[in-house]
Amino acid sequence: MIKYLDKDFEKEIKNKRILLDFYASWCGPCKMLTEVLEEMEPQLKIDVLKIDVDKFPEVARKYNVLSIPTLYLLDNEKVIKNHVGYLNQEDLLNFINK
């Protein structure tokens, strides 16, 4: 399920495996990645939390997000891995599953 962060970040990531997608509404590659995520949503076996860096700069700072789009894969609030930049469908699945 794709969800947009609206307020309680800690609650959203607590005790789960989740993909964080740091983005901005004005970012072209971010829009392209959003399309990929939306197309693949039925195949993804993980929740996706989209975080607008302009609305939640404190969360972006916490994860040292310097460029967007940036993805973080978390498991029980611990970072497993991250990626900066656009990913196509195949690369996104590899990022999540390997």
Order of alpha helices (4+ residues) and beta strands (2+ residues): beta-alpha-beta-alpha-beta-alpha-beta-beta-alpha
